[in-house]
Amino acid sequence: MTCSRRAAYPVENPEFIYTTFINTTPEKLWQALTEPAFTREYWGGLALISDWKAGSPVHLQYTPDSEPEDHGQVVLEAEPYHKLSYSWHRFQPAHAEVFGWTESQFAEHAKEPQSKVTFLIEKTDRKSKLTVMHNNFEPGSTMHKAISGQLKESGGWPELLSDLKTLLETGKLATI
């Protein structure tokens, strides 16, 4: 019997790719990705605010009554109903609370460079195909672990995209 052992090294330039099929139109899917009222529904109350033109900022509004915040996110590409790409924020102080980090742990994680998320929308015979690609991570990136759902406190993109799919297909989020 042969046994092999793989070394536990950080992946060079890790990336996250996730594809799902949603029973909706590309137009409705684009609306769900770009309209604050829609994003607030499946982002847990967070609204993404932008005019969605290349070079424009993407602000985060944590509650309907709060001021939108600039965390350095910028629209990189926007082709309505086909492709949307923007730079991703760095860790914020609220993440330290969620993940239970000390001040020094947060300071270290906050040094990670910004990454990039891209949404590709394709019309199929019966549905819309959504592919999310999130990349530009350094090896061993904590942000990569967070967005991919590898940190126990974060469902990452898989959970968020599940909520998006449920909302678009049923008109409401599932409750447990």
Helices and strands as residue ranges (DSSP letters): E 16-22, H 26-34, H 36-42, E 47-49, E 57-61, E 69-79, E 83-88, H 93-99, H 103-109, E 115-123, E 128-135, H 142-147, H 156-170
